Amino acid sequence: MDNEAKIAVVHRYVEAFEKADLDIIRDIYAEDAVVEDPVGSEPHVGLAAILGFYEGALASGAKLELTGDVRCAGNTVAFPFKVIMPGMEIAPIDVFEFDDQGKVRSMKAYWG
């Protein structure tokens, strides 16, 4: 998977929040993916659990805004952004690790 494809997945992730589109989330994650958001919390394991997590996030009205460049290394990307929600804003850095099919197999959110 080349860097352009990895960066495109990050932009699709931001788009999922802009459109509140759970199908985009379903499309970018692997069936056996793990999401740890934030790092240190109980991980969401498997696509069904991940979709449940994001269903709540999308329903909250959260929007994402990239605040810096997407950085690629090996089969991972890291990207800084803002989560903007009514009454709250956080500035995490997320790290996606991709499998051989170009799906996200691991996401870790490092909250600011």
C-alpha positions in Angstrom: 0.0 0.0 0.0 1.6 3.3 -1.1 1.5 6.5 0.9 -1.1 8.1 -1.3 -3.5 5.3 -0.5 -2.8 5.5 3.2 -3.4 9.3 3.2 -6.6 8.8 1.2 -7.9 6.5 4.0 -7.3 9.3 6.6 -9.3 11.7 4.4 -12.1 9.1 4.1 -12.1 8.9 7.9 -12.5 12.6 8.2 -15.3 12.4 5.6 -17.1 9.8 7.6 -17.5 12.3 10.5 -18.4 15.1 8.1 -21.2 13.0 6.6 -22.0 11.0 9.8 -21.6 7.9 7.5 -21.1 4.6 9.3 -20.6 2.9 5.9 -17.3 4.7 5.4 -16.1 3.4 8.8 -17.3 -0.1 7.9 -15.3 0.2 4.6 -12.0 1.3 6.1 -11.7 -1.2 9.0 -10.7 -4.9 8.8 -13.2 -7.5 10.2 -10.7 -8.3 13.1 -9.5 -4.7 13.7 -8.9 -3.3 17.2 -9.6 0.3 18.2 -8.1 1.8 21.3 -9.6 5.3 21.8 -8.0 6.7 23.9 -4.9 4.6 24.4 -5.2 2.9 27.8 -9.0 2.4 27.6 -10.7 -0.9 26.9 -10.1 -1.8 23.2 -13.0 -2.3 20.8 -12.2 -5.6 19.1 -13.8 -6.7 15.9 -15.9 -4.8 13.3 -19.2 -5.1 15.2 -17.8 -3.6 18.4 -16.0 -0.9 16.4 -19.1 0.1 14.5 -21.0 0.3 17.8 -18.3 2.7 19.1 -18.4 4.9 16.0 -22.2 4.9 15.9 -22.1 6.8 19.2 -19.3 9.1 18.0 -21.1 10.0 14.8 -24.4 10.5 16.5 -22.8 13.0 18.8 -22.3 15.4 15.9 -18.5 15.3 16.3 -16.6 16.7 13.3 -12.9 16.2 12.6 -10.4 18.7 11.2 -6.8 17.8 10.3 -4.4 20.2 12.0 -1.1 18.9 10.4 0.4 16.6 7.8 -0.4 12.9 7.7 2.8 11.0 8.3 3.5 7.7 6.8 6.0 5.0 7.9 5.9 1.4 7.0 2.3 0.1 7.1 1.2 3.0 9.4 0.0 6.6 9.3 -0.2 9.1 12.1 -2.2 12.3 11.9 -3.0 15.2 14.2 -6.5 16.6 14.2 -9.2 18.3 16.2 -12.4 16.7 17.3 -15.0 19.4 17.5 -18.2 18.6 19.4 -20.8 20.8 21.1 -19.1 22.1 24.3 -15.9 20.2 23.8 -12.8 20.1 21.6 -9.8 17.8 21.9 -6.6 17.5 19.8 -5.6 13.9 19.5 -3.1 12.1 17.2 -4.4 8.9 15.7 -2.3 6.1 14.4 -3.7 3.6 11.8 -1.9 0.3 11.1 -2.9 -1.3 7.8 -3.2 -5.0 6.8 -2.2 -6.4 3.5 -5.6 -5.6 2.0 -5.3 -1.9 2.8 -7.8 -2.1 5.7 -7.1 -0.5 9.1 -6.3 -3.4 11.5 -5.4 -1.2 14.4 -6.3 2.4 15.5 -4.8 4.0 18.5 -5.9 7.5 19.6 -3.5 9.5 21.7 -5.5 12.3 23.3 -4.0 15.7 23.9 
